[in-house]
C-alpha cells in the first residue's frame, strides 16, 4: 500500500536530492508520529492536527497512521524562525 499524501507532503517526499545530488531513494526519509512532533514542539496533539488541517504542516497517511515527514517539521520551524526574525526588524 502506498502512503496517501496530504498538504503538499508529496513535494517534500518525492524527487528530492541530497547535497551531493543523490536521489532521495538512497536516503532514509523519516516520518514522525503526531505525538512525537507534539513533544518536539511542546504543544498538544490537537494543535499538531490543527496545523495539518490548516495546511501549515504537511503530513502523510501510511495505512491508517498519520505521520509527519521530518522535512515538513523542519520547514515549519524555518518558517517560524523567519517570521520571528522579520518581527524583530520593525
C-alpha positions, 0 to 999 in steps of 0.5 A: 500500500502506498502512503496517501499524501496530504498538504503538499507532503508529496513535494517534500517526499518525492524527487528530492536530492541530497547535497551531493545530488543523490536521489532521495531513494538512497536516503532514509526519509523519516516520518514522525508520529503526531505525538512525537512532533507534539513533544518536539514542539511542546504543544498538544496533539490537537494543535499538531492536527490543527496545523495539518488541517490548516495546511501549515504542516504537511503530513502523510497517511501510511495505512491508517497512521498519520505521520509527519515527514521530518522535512515538513517539521523542519520547514515549519520551524524555518518558517517560524524562525523567519517570521520571528526574525522579520518581527524583530526588524520593525 
